[in-house]
């Protein structure tokens, strides 16, 4: 029996949290093609839904169940690179972030089949939730929730800031919302940057349509903020508790902005 592609919890509020890279399920036909490194799923956004558990019941929640090694839900389905001239991974990754191969020799992913079977269905649901929320409020704000190791030399130099807000250089959301989110994140004990190395992936760029009142923010969190990185699957609840306070402040600020914006557009 096939596993559902997502976990969905609808809410009548205007905010949607999306978790495209937290899944760890790999179907048998895919796992049989992966080498031992691939089976470790090292590029997973570990424990990100757990970080946002406080928001369950207050937002619409869409969480991918399948690993990004099955299909990367945050890449252009036409194969275009997110950051021209910089290292990255593809719709169906054949290497990890360090550039190491994740498939057994002679095995390659069937990109069109995986796109049809996994990518399209997930994005149909994501689009439907955006439209449902917008029909209720006239506006939808999505936070695309991510994390990454604090140091990935192939992708960026040195250590990544703790909190990395992406707005596609201001194109994926209202400038006022970007300012609100930036102030909430900057007013913390964590290092912060807006539109730095990570400006937002395909989801942020594709769905962010502020002129249509669909506003998308991507938040990339350094895993050193809530994990012991030498034990990459181990959640550090003490570290996470401090981070969660900042995430709560972010969502509270977004909700206040939404209420104000709805008054303006009425």
Residue pairs with C-beta under 8 A, 6 or more apart in sequence:
2 27
3 25
3 27
3 65
3 66
4 65
5 64
5 65
5 66
5 118
5 121
5 122
5 125
6 62
6 63
6 64
6 65
6 122
6 125
7 61
7 62
7 63
7 65
8 60
8 61
8 62
8 63
8 125
8 129
9 56
9 57
9 60
9 61
10 60
10 129
10 132
11 57
11 58
11 59
11 60
11 61
12 136
13 58
13 59
13 60
13 133
13 137
13 255
14 133
14 136
14 137
14 139
14 140
14 141
14 255
14 258
14 262
15 58
15 59
15 60
15 141
15 142
15 143
15 251
15 254
15 255
15 258
16 59
16 60
16 61
16 62
16 129
16 130
16 133
16 140
16 141
16 142
16 143
17 52
17 55
17 59
17 60
17 61
17 62
17 142
17 143
17 145
18 62
18 63
18 126
18 142
18 143
18 144
18 145
18 203
19 45
19 48
19 49
19 52
19 61
19 62
19 63
19 64
19 145
20 64
20 68
20 72
20 73
20 74
20 122
20 144
20 146
20 203
21 43
21 44
21 45
21 48
21 64
21 68
21 72
21 73
21 74
21 146
22 44
22 45
22 46
22 47
22 48
22 49
22 63
22 64
22 145
23 44
23 63
23 64
23 65
23 66
23 67
23 68
23 70
24 41
24 44
24 67
25 65
25 66
25 67
25 70
26 34
26 39
26 41
26 66
26 67
26 69
26 70
27 66
27 70
30 69
30 70
30 109
31 39
33 103
33 104
33 107
33 109
34 69
34 102
34 103
34 104
34 107
35 101
35 102
35 103
35 104
37 96
37 100
37 101
37 102
38 69
38 96
38 102
38 103
41 67
41 68
41 69
42 96
42 97
42 232
43 68
43 69
43 89
43 93
43 96
43 97
43 148
44 67
44 68
45 145
45 146
45 147
45 148
46 147
46 223
46 227
46 232
46 233
46 235
47 147
47 226
47 227
47 235
47 240
48 145
48 146
48 147
48 221
49 63
49 145
50 235
50 240
51 145
51 147
51 221
51 226
51 240
51 243
51 244
51 247
52 145
52 247
54 244
54 247
54 248
55 61
55 247
55 248
55 251
58 251
59 251
60 129
60 132
60 133
62 125
62 126
62 129
64 73
64 122
66 118
68 74
68 93
69 93
69 102
70 92
70 114
70 118
71 91
71 92
71 114
71 115
71 118
71 119
72 89
72 90
72 91
72 92
72 93
73 118
73 119
73 122
73 123
73 203
74 144
74 146
74 201
74 202
74 203
75 82
75 89
75 90
75 91
75 201
75 202
76 82
76 91
76 202
77 91
77 115
77 119
77 120
77 202
79 90
79 91
81 88
82 88
82 201
82 202
82 205
83 199
86 155
87 99
87 154
87 155
88 155
89 95
89 96
89 97
91 111
91 114
91 115
91 119
92 109
92 111
92 114
93 102
94 101
94 102
94 103
94 108
94 109
95 101
95 102
96 102
97 148
97 149
97 152
97 154
97 155
98 152
98 153
98 154
99 154
103 109
126 203
126 207
127 207
130 140
130 142
130 207
130 214
133 139
133 140
134 140
134 213
134 214
137 258
137 262
138 213
138 262
138 265
139 213
139 214
139 215
139 258
139 261
139 262
139 265
140 213
140 214
140 215
141 173
141 177
141 215
141 216
141 217
141 254
141 257
141 258
142 203
142 207
142 214
142 215
142 216
142 217
143 216
143 217
143 218
143 219
143 250
143 251
143 254
144 200
144 201
144 203
144 204
144 216
144 217
144 218
144 219
145 219
146 198
146 201
146 218
146 219
146 220
146 221
147 220
147 221
147 222
147 223
147 226
148 160
148 198
148 220
148 221
148 222
148 223
149 160
149 222
149 223
149 224
149 229
149 232
150 159
150 160
150 222
150 223
150 224
150 229
151 158
151 159
151 160
152 160
155 197
156 197
159 222
160 197
160 220
160 222
161 190
161 191
161 192
161 193
161 196
161 222
162 190
162 191
162 192
162 221
162 222
162 224
162 225
163 185
163 188
163 190
163 191
163 192
163 193
163 219
163 220
163 221
163 222
163 225
163 246
164 192
164 193
164 196
164 197
164 198
164 219
164 220
164 221
164 222
165 178
165 181
165 182
165 185
165 192
165 193
165 194
165 195
165 217
165 218
165 219
166 172
166 194
166 195
166 198
166 199
166 200
166 201
166 204
166 217
166 218
166 219
166 220
167 173
167 178
167 194
167 195
167 199
167 200
167 204
167 208
167 216
167 217
167 218
168 195
168 199
168 200
168 204
168 205
168 208
169 195
169 199
170 178
170 195
171 205
171 208
171 210
172 200
172 204
172 205
172 207
172 208
172 210
172 215
172 216
172 217
172 218
173 208
173 210
173 215
173 216
173 217
174 210
174 215
174 261
176 257
176 261
177 210
177 215
177 217
177 254
177 257
177 261
178 194
178 217
180 253
180 254
180 256
180 257
181 217
181 250
181 253
181 254
182 192
182 194
183 253
184 246
184 249
184 250
184 252
184 253
184 254
185 192
185 219
185 246
185 250
186 192
187 249
188 245
188 246
188 249
189 242
190 225
190 243
190 246
198 218
198 220
199 218
200 208
200 216
200 217
200 218
201 218
203 216
203 218
204 216
204 217
204 218
207 214
207 216
208 214
208 215
208 216
213 261
213 265
219 250
221 243
223 229
223 232
225 239
225 240
225 243
226 235
226 236
226 239
226 240
226 243
227 234
227 235
227 236
227 239
228 234
228 236
